[in-house]
């Protein structure tokens, strides 16, 4: 494991933005995640079979989201 020295005067205080950015750049290679292919878009007409209970539909309709 690689360690990175911290100056004694900075040890007891919060890290600076530059130190945080540097730490992020050093860690970035360890967090490589392969890109998944994006899901294919679906036409709204192809979406069917969704069942919403009446009570839930009324709750949404009465909320700010249901307008």
C-alpha positions in Angstrom: 0.0 0.0 0.0 1.3 3.4 -0.9 1.3 6.1 1.7 1.4 9.8 1.1 3.1 12.1 3.6 1.1 14.8 5.3 2.9 17.8 6.6 2.8 18.0 10.5 1.0 21.3 10.5 -1.7 19.9 8.3 -2.1 16.7 10.2 -4.6 17.9 12.8 -6.7 20.1 10.5 -9.0 19.5 7.6 -7.4 18.8 4.2 -7.3 21.6 1.6 -9.2 21.3 -1.6 -6.0 20.8 -3.5 -5.1 17.9 -1.2 -8.5 16.3 -1.6 -8.3 16.7 -5.4 -4.8 15.1 -5.4 -6.0 12.2 -3.3 -8.9 11.7 -5.7 -6.6 11.7 -8.7 -4.3 9.1 -7.0 -7.3 6.9 -6.1 -9.0 7.1 -9.5 -7.1 4.2 -11.1 -8.2 1.9 -8.3 -11.9 2.6 -9.0 -12.1 1.9 -12.7 -15.6 0.5 -13.5 -16.3 -1.0 -16.9 -19.0 0.9 -18.8 -22.2 -1.1 -19.2 -23.9 -0.6 -22.5 -26.8 1.8 -22.2 -30.2 0.2 -22.2 -32.1 0.4 -25.4 -34.9 3.1 -25.4 -38.4 1.8 -25.1 -41.4 3.4 -26.8 -44.1 4.5 -24.4 -46.5 2.5 -26.6 -44.6 -0.7 -25.8 -45.1 -0.2 -22.0 -48.1 -2.1 -20.9 -49.3 -4.3 -18.1 -48.5 -1.9 -15.3 -51.2 -2.2 -12.6 -51.6 0.5 -10.0 -54.0 0.0 -7.1 -56.8 2.5 -7.0 -55.7 3.8 -3.6 -52.2 4.5 -4.9 -53.6 6.2 -8.0 -55.8 8.5 -5.9 -52.9 9.3 -3.6 -50.7 10.3 -6.5 -53.6 12.2 -8.2 -54.1 14.2 -5.0 -50.4 15.1 -4.6 -48.3 17.8 -6.2 -47.0 15.2 -8.6 -50.4 14.2 -9.9 -51.5 17.8 -10.5 
